[in-house]
Amino acid sequence: MKSIITFIFCFTVSSVNLFGMAEADSLVQQWKKDFNTGININQSSFSENWKGGGSNTFAIGWFLNHSAKVVNNNWRLNSDLNLQVGFLQNKTQSLRKNVDRIFYEFKAGYRISPKWDFYGSTNFQSQFFKGIEYNKKNKLGIPIDSLVSNIFAPAYLTTSMGLEYHPQKSFYTRIGIGSLRQTFVFDERISRAGLYGLERPGDNIRNQFVFQYLMNIEKDIFQNINMKARYSALIDYFRIGQTDGIVHRLDANFTMKVNKYVSTNLQAVLFRDYDQDPNWQFSQILAMGVLYRLGN
């Protein structure tokens, strides 16, 4: 039964996306594109006799963002790509990554009223490099470095369809009545460990039929400070009412433009997925770097 539902759902969403793309192709000139990429660098060093304490550190990061939008009387189309990689090294530790993200989403929204759309979307998330949990104690109590993630281990593909509400230009909320979340774990070392909610150790794919709720806001809160915030909740239809049946994720990003080529960025992520860890996960990055931007 679940396989039949999955097939019907995927076929419907694919049809919506293809139909949306077909009409969008005839309106190529209406695509508004924005591309920016840059490098962030942070460095500190101390002399051997520095009494204030501290450790020599060096951090470097790279990011790339590309978005394309069409808004007309019939459609709201959106393509959003975000890539990030960062590494950190200090005197006492080897090179370690501090940020690693692959994110892409395409959404086709067909207007059914000035503020309401019927939409179909596809969202993909993964990472580039190995994720290591350092000094994790094994069953004998000995601290070791453990492999916990890798590229496509996990990777998440969420296809969704439902209604989207646009009360104002800078804010929208999405209700995905029919959504399929697929988890891929293609690194055998990780899949054999039975991580990320796989039904059996050694599995590579997990399918979940979920309800999606999403809120997104993007606006300039001051003349040179932009805020982007996105909250999503995925509720497993087969685990409704259970505390481990919902995945929360909040992404917040504040960008302050110093000038055309230099910007400061504060990024924070708050995340809870019981299939990864029963506790909340949190990350925060503050960086300053060089920015290159193109757009129309």
N, C-alpha and C positions, 0 to 999 in steps of 0.2 A: 504493500500500500504506500509506504514512504517513497519507494522508488518511482511509482506512478505520479505522486504529487510533485516530486522533484523534477521529473521530466516535463510535466505540464507547466510548472512554474518557470523553468529555464527557457522553454520554447516561447512562452508569453513575453517574458522580459526581453529575450533576444529580438522578438518581432518588434516590440516597442522601440528598442534602441536602433534597429536597422531602419525602421520607418522614419525615426527622428533624424538619423544621419542622412538619409536620402534627401529629405527636404532641406536640411542644413547645407548640403553640398550645392544646392541651387542658389544659396544665399551666402556664398563664400565671402563676398565683400563686407558682410555684416559681422564677421568674426572680429572681436576686439582682443588683441593678444598682448600679453605682458610677460617678459622674460628677464630674470635677473639671476646673476651668479656672483660668487665672491669667495674670498678667503679670510678667515679669522685667525689671528695669531696672538698668543699670550705667552709672556716669558718673564721669569724672575731669576735673579742670581745673587749670591751672597759670598763674601770673602770667607776664608777659612776661620778667621777670628771674629766673625760677626756675632756679637753677644745678644742680639735681639732674638736669635733663633730663626729658623726657617730652612727651607730646602730648595735647591735649584730646580726649577721646573720649566718645561717647554710644552706648549700645547698648540696644535694647528688644526683647523677645520675647514671644510669646503662645503658649499651648499649650492643648489640649483633649484630655482622655482620657475615653472612655466604655467601660465593659465590662459585660457581662451574662452570667450563668452559670446553668445548671441542672445539678444533680447529683442523680440519683435511682438507683433500682435498675436501670434500663434504659439511661439516657442520661447522657452528659456533653456538654452543649452549651455553646459559648462564642462570644461575639461581642466583638470587640476593635477599637476605633477610636482612632487616635492622630494628632493634627494638631499641627504645629509651624511657626512662622514667626518669624524674628528678623532684625534689621538692625543694622548697625554703621556709625558715621560718626566720622571724626576730622578734625583740622584740615587735613590734607594730602590727604585722599581724599574722594570723593563717597560717597553712601550706598550701602552694599553689604550683601547678606544674609550672615548667618553660620549660619543654620539654616533648612531648608525641607523638610518631610516630610508626605506623606499616606500613611497606613498603615491598612488594614482587613483583618481576617481573621474568617471564620466557620468554625467546625468543629462537626460533628455526630459524636460518638463513641458507638457502640452497644456496651454491655458484653457481652463474651463470657466473661469471668471477673472476679473481683474486681479484678485488676490490669491486664487486657488489654482493649482496645477495638478494634473495627473502625471506622475513621473515614473521613469524606470532608470535605475542606476547600477553601476558596477564599481566596486571599490576593491583595490588590491593593496596589501601591506606586507612588507618583509624587511630584510636587512642584507647588507653586503658581506659582512665578515663574521667570523666565529665570535660567539659570546662565551666568555669564561667567568665562572664564579670562583673568585680567588679565596684560598685558605678555608675552603669548606671542609668541615670535619667528616670523615667517613665513619663507617660502623665501628671502627676501632678507636675513634676519637682522634685520629691523626689528621691534621689539616693538609688538604691537597687542593690543587686547582682542577676544577671540573668543567667539562664542556656542557653548556646548557642550551645553546642555540647556534644557528648557522644560517647561511643563505638558504631560503626555502625550507627552513626548519626552525621555527614555523614560518609559514606564509598563510595569509588569510585572504580569501576571496569572498566578498559579500555582494550578491546580486539582490536587488530590492525593487519593489513596486508598491505604489500607494499614493498618498496625497501630500502636497507640499503647500504651506501657507506663507505668503509674503505680505505681512502687514506694512512693511516699510522697506526701502531700498537696501538698508544695511543689515537687515535681520530676516531670517526665515526659519521655519521649523518644519520637520519632515515626519510623517507617520507612515512607516513601511509595514503595511498589513501583511504582505507576503514577501518574506525575505529568506534567502538561503545563505547560510554562512558555512564555508568550507575551510577546513584547516588542513594544510599540507605539511608533512614532515618527511622530507626526502633524504635526510642524513640518517643512515641505519643505526649509528651509535646512539642517536637521540631517540629514534622511534622504538628501539629495543628497550629503552628505559621507561617507556610508557608515559612520556610527558605530554602536556598540552591536551589532555582529555581524550587521547586515543582509546578506543574501546579495548584493544588488545595490544600488548607489546609487539612491535614489529609492523603494525599497521602504518600506512602512509597517508591516508585520507580519512577525514571525519566530516560528516554532513550534519548540519543542524538547521531545522526549520524554525525561524525566529521572527519575533516582532521587533521592528526597529523604531526607535524614537531618536530624533536628532534636532539639535538647536545650533544655529551658526550665526555669528555676528562679526562684522568687519566694518570698522569706521575709524576716522581720524579723531582721536579724543582731544588732541591739541594740534597746532598748525604743523608740527613736524614729528608727531608721535602717532603711529598707527597701531591699533589693537585688533587682533584676530582671536576669536575664541570659538571652540567647537566642542559640544558635549554630545556623546552618543550613548545610548543604552540598547543592548541586545538582550531580548528575553526569549529563552528557549520555550517553545510552545509545549514541549513534553516535560518541562520541569517548572511550570508555572506554580508559584506559591512556595517554591523551595529557595532558600537563601543562596544556593550555589547555581541558580538558574539564570542569573543576570550578569552581564558584563558591562561595567561602567568605564568610560574613558573621557577625560577632559584635557584638551590641548589649548594652551593659552600662549600667545606670542605678542610681544610688544617691540616695535621697531622705532628707534629714534634716528632720524636722518641728520647727521651733523652737517653734511653738504651733499653735493651730487654724487660723490664717490665714496664717502665714509659714512658708516652707520653703526649704531650700537643695538644689539638685539638681546632681549631677555625671553627665554623660552622655558615653559614649565609644563609637565605632563603628570596628571594624576590618574591612576589606572587600577582597576580591580577585576580580576578574572580568576575565579576559583579553580579553573583547570590549570592555571599556572601557579598561583599562590593564594591562600585564603586571606592574606593581609593586603592592604593597599600598597601599591607601588608608586614611587614618586621620583621624578628627575627634574633638575633645574640647571640651566646653562645660561651664563651671561658672557657675551662676546662682543668684541669690537673689531671691525675689519673693513676691507676694501670691497666696494659693491660696483658691479657693472650691470646696467639695465638697458633693455630695449623694449619698446612697446608702440602700439598705435592707438 
